[in-house]
């Protein structure tokens, strides 16, 4: 088995029976699509690995230590370290649990500012994440759709260091759904 297949299986087990909020499918389908989008623009193993793992620390019981130990078992030390760093970079900091007195807008603005300072590799993964999330929510009947898409637009405005072609694709995706 290759490394990405191992990491995909780790992510699959970590997400367990979680379902996507705006799509009737297992959660793991989202990180797989994010990785596939990234793969169209890069073959960098830590980037592709972090794409598969980008929601593991945020949305599962997996801790940084557990993830770090796992990655060191399946990757070269430098790849494991970079994958972990990217996954941590992509994990939301300004969440309601940590900032209960902040409203959603304040948390999202702080998150956009934080991601604006993220590495080019992390931003590249986030562009792919935005594309896939935008596709999911736009195919739903949620009243939350316009708010979410405007938040994505603000994120893309703040993040300009990642892959330029993927960023343009994300901007075009978000804008096309906002115009509907």
Secondary structure, 3 states (H helix, E strand, C coil): CCHHHHHHHHHHHHHCCCECCCCCCECHHHHHHHHHHHHCCCCCHHHHHHHHHCCHHHHCCCCHHHHHHHHHHHCCHHHHHHHHHHHHHCCCCCCCCCCCCCCHHHHHHHHHHHHHCCCHHHHHHHHHHHHHHHHHHHCCCCCCHHHHHHHHHHHHHHCCCCCHHHHHHHHHHHHHHHCC
